[in-house]
């Protein structure tokens, strides 16, 4: 049931209120608040698994291969800003990290390589179509 709800919501884009209506037509009663809690719990569980895999990969990887892409980050909604005026976009980076061909991670940071690399001896970094191999000491990046 939970897999059906999550697949309908996130793969097919069916809102919870429509799922609630569909289930009632089929004779099942499940309110959208419960569906929302299921989605939140599944996200927290999967997030914990991904974080554990990321931690293990970053601690044991011999080599990290990373692609960094600069991105513009839009400011929040005007109604939530103190000055109520539009502001400029901030700069940030989107990273794809391959750890020893076993794990692929996606991450974002405001500053370049802000806490992403940790302690590694080798880092392969691709920036703007140029590949740089960094041989690091025990201090990590930076």
C-alpha positions as a LaTeX table, in Angstrom:
\begin{tabular}{lrrr}
\hline
Residue & $x$ (\AA) & $y$ (\AA) & $z$ (\AA) \\
\hline
Unk1 & 0.00 & 0.00 & 0.00 \\
Unk2 & 2.76 & 2.45 & 0.94 \\
Unk3 & 4.70 & 1.65 & $-2.24$ \\
Unk4 & 1.54 & 2.31 & $-4.30$ \\
Unk5 & 0.97 & 5.64 & $-2.54$ \\
Unk6 & 4.57 & 6.80 & $-2.99$ \\
Unk7 & 4.75 & 5.64 & $-6.61$ \\
Unk8 & 1.47 & 7.38 & $-7.44$ \\
Unk9 & 2.56 & 10.58 & $-5.73$ \\
Unk10 & 6.19 & 10.89 & $-6.84$ \\
Unk11 & 6.32 & 8.95 & $-10.11$ \\
Unk12 & 2.88 & 9.72 & $-11.54$ \\
Unk13 & 2.34 & 13.08 & $-9.81$ \\
Unk14 & $-1.04$ & 12.22 & $-8.30$ \\
Unk15 & $-1.84$ & 14.53 & $-5.35$ \\
Unk16 & $-2.74$ & 12.95 & $-2.01$ \\
Unk17 & $-6.31$ & 14.27 & $-2.14$ \\
Unk18 & $-6.87$ & 12.41 & $-5.44$ \\
Unk19 & $-5.32$ & 9.26 & $-4.01$ \\
Unk20 & $-7.66$ & 9.61 & $-1.04$ \\
Unk21 & $-10.63$ & 9.84 & $-3.44$ \\
Unk22 & $-9.44$ & 6.88 & $-5.51$ \\
Unk23 & $-8.98$ & 4.70 & $-2.45$ \\
Unk24 & $-12.47$ & 5.59 & $-1.17$ \\
Unk25 & $-13.96$ & 4.58 & $-4.54$ \\
Unk26 & $-12.20$ & 1.22 & $-4.11$ \\
Unk27 & $-13.57$ & 0.79 & $-0.59$ \\
Unk28 & $-10.44$ & 1.70 & 1.36 \\
Unk29 & $-10.26$ & 4.62 & 3.74 \\
Unk30 & $-6.92$ & 6.35 & 4.13 \\
Unk31 & $-6.72$ & 10.08 & 4.76 \\
Unk32 & $-4.11$ & 12.29 & 3.11 \\
Unk33 & $-2.55$ & 13.23 & 6.45 \\
Unk34 & $-1.64$ & 9.58 & 6.98 \\
Unk35 & $-0.30$ & 9.39 & 3.41 \\
Unk36 & 1.82 & 12.46 & 4.08 \\
Unk37 & 3.25 & 10.86 & 7.25 \\
Unk38 & 4.03 & 7.69 & 5.29 \\
Unk39 & 5.91 & 9.76 & 2.70 \\
Unk40 & 7.78 & 11.68 & 5.39 \\
Unk41 & 8.77 & 8.50 & 7.24 \\
Unk42 & 9.90 & 6.81 & 4.01 \\
Unk43 & 11.95 & 9.89 & 3.08 \\
Unk44 & 13.61 & 9.99 & 6.49 \\
Unk45 & 14.42 & 6.28 & 6.34 \\
Unk46 & 15.82 & 6.44 & 2.82 \\
Unk47 & 17.71 & 9.63 & 3.67 \\
Unk48 & 19.38 & 7.87 & 6.60 \\
Unk49 & 20.40 & 4.98 & 4.33 \\
Unk50 & 21.88 & 7.35 & 1.73 \\
Unk51 & 23.76 & 9.32 & 4.41 \\
Unk52 & 25.21 & 6.08 & 5.84 \\
Unk53 & 26.31 & 4.96 & 2.36 \\
Unk54 & 27.82 & 8.40 & 1.67 \\
Unk55 & 29.71 & 8.41 & 4.97 \\
Unk56 & 31.06 & 4.91 & 4.39 \\
Unk57 & 32.08 & 5.71 & 0.81 \\
Unk58 & 33.79 & 8.99 & 1.73 \\
Unk59 & 35.67 & 7.36 & 4.62 \\
Unk60 & 36.91 & 4.33 & 2.67 \\
Unk61 & 37.27 & 5.58 & $-0.92$ \\
Unk62 & 40.75 & 5.65 & $-2.41$ \\
Unk63 & 39.72 & 8.16 & $-5.06$ \\
Unk64 & 36.81 & 10.57 & $-5.44$ \\
Unk65 & 35.89 & 11.71 & $-8.94$ \\
Unk66 & 33.90 & 14.93 & $-8.81$ \\
Unk67 & 32.19 & 17.16 & $-11.35$ \\
Unk68 & 31.36 & 20.67 & $-10.14$ \\
Unk69 & 28.87 & 22.90 & $-11.92$ \\
Unk70 & 28.27 & 26.50 & $-10.92$ \\
Unk71 & 24.61 & 27.39 & $-10.34$ \\
Unk72 & 22.60 & 30.47 & $-9.47$ \\
Unk73 & 20.45 & 30.16 & $-6.35$ \\
Unk74 & 17.30 & 32.23 & $-6.37$ \\
Unk75 & 16.48 & 34.12 & $-3.19$ \\
Unk76 & 13.38 & 33.12 & $-1.25$ \\
Unk77 & 9.90 & 34.51 & $-1.93$ \\
Unk78 & 9.62 & 38.32 & $-1.68$ \\
Unk79 & 6.94 & 38.07 & 1.03 \\
Unk80 & 9.45 & 36.29 & 3.30 \\
Unk81 & 12.24 & 38.88 & 2.90 \\
Unk82 & 12.74 & 41.72 & 5.34 \\
Unk83 & 13.06 & 44.43 & 2.68 \\
Unk84 & 10.26 & 42.99 & 0.46 \\
Unk85 & 12.38 & 43.69 & $-2.64$ \\
Unk86 & 13.72 & 41.32 & $-5.28$ \\
Unk87 & 17.36 & 40.49 & $-4.81$ \\
Unk88 & 20.17 & 39.04 & $-6.87$ \\
Unk89 & 20.79 & 35.34 & $-7.20$ \\
Unk90 & 23.57 & 33.87 & $-5.08$ \\
Unk91 & 26.28 & 31.64 & $-6.49$ \\
Unk92 & 26.53 & 28.01 & $-5.53$ \\
Unk93 & 27.86 & 24.69 & $-6.83$ \\
Unk94 & 26.18 & 21.41 & $-7.71$ \\
Unk95 & 28.42 & 18.36 & $-7.35$ \\
Unk96 & 28.31 & 14.85 & $-8.72$ \\
Unk97 & 30.73 & 12.64 & $-6.79$ \\
Unk98 & 31.81 & 9.15 & $-7.83$ \\
Unk99 & 33.53 & 7.25 & $-5.02$ \\
Unk100 & 35.67 & 4.34 & $-6.32$ \\
Unk101 & 33.12 & 3.42 & $-9.04$ \\
Unk102 & 30.79 & 2.04 & $-6.35$ \\
Unk103 & 28.79 & 5.05 & $-5.23$ \\
Unk104 & 27.41 & 8.13 & $-6.98$ \\
Unk105 & 26.27 & 11.08 & $-4.87$ \\
Unk106 & 24.74 & 14.42 & $-5.71$ \\
Unk107 & 25.32 & 17.38 & $-3.43$ \\
Unk108 & 25.06 & 21.15 & $-3.41$ \\
Unk109 & 27.05 & 23.80 & $-1.55$ \\
Unk110 & 27.29 & 27.58 & $-1.45$ \\
Unk111 & 31.09 & 27.56 & $-1.44$ \\
Unk112 & 33.20 & 25.46 & $-3.79$ \\
Unk113 & 33.88 & 22.02 & $-2.24$ \\
Unk114 & 32.47 & 23.28 & 1.06 \\
Unk115 & 32.96 & 20.26 & 3.31 \\
Unk116 & 32.30 & 17.73 & 0.55 \\
Unk117 & 35.66 & 16.06 & 0.21 \\
Unk118 & 36.98 & 15.35 & 3.71 \\
Unk119 & 40.25 & 13.42 & 4.21 \\
Unk120 & 41.36 & 11.70 & 1.00 \\
Unk121 & 44.68 & 11.08 & $-0.69$ \\
Unk122 & 43.42 & 11.51 & $-4.27$ \\
Unk123 & 40.64 & 13.63 & $-5.71$ \\
Unk124 & 39.78 & 13.84 & $-9.40$ \\
Unk125 & 37.94 & 17.10 & $-9.99$ \\
Unk126 & 36.36 & 18.18 & $-13.26$ \\
Unk127 & 35.65 & 21.89 & $-13.57$ \\
Unk128 & 34.58 & 23.45 & $-16.87$ \\
Unk129 & 35.74 & 20.47 & $-18.96$ \\
Unk130 & 39.22 & 20.39 & $-17.39$ \\
Unk131 & 40.22 & 17.47 & $-15.20$ \\
Unk132 & 42.48 & 18.15 & $-12.23$ \\
Unk133 & 43.96 & 15.36 & $-10.12$ \\
Unk134 & 44.80 & 16.49 & $-6.62$ \\
Unk135 & 47.14 & 14.46 & $-4.47$ \\
Unk136 & 46.32 & 15.45 & $-0.95$ \\
Unk137 & 48.03 & 14.91 & 2.35 \\
Unk138 & 46.17 & 13.76 & 5.40 \\
Unk139 & 44.62 & 17.21 & 5.86 \\
Unk140 & 42.06 & 16.78 & 3.07 \\
Unk141 & 41.00 & 19.49 & 0.65 \\
Unk142 & 41.97 & 23.07 & 1.34 \\
\hline
\end{tabular}
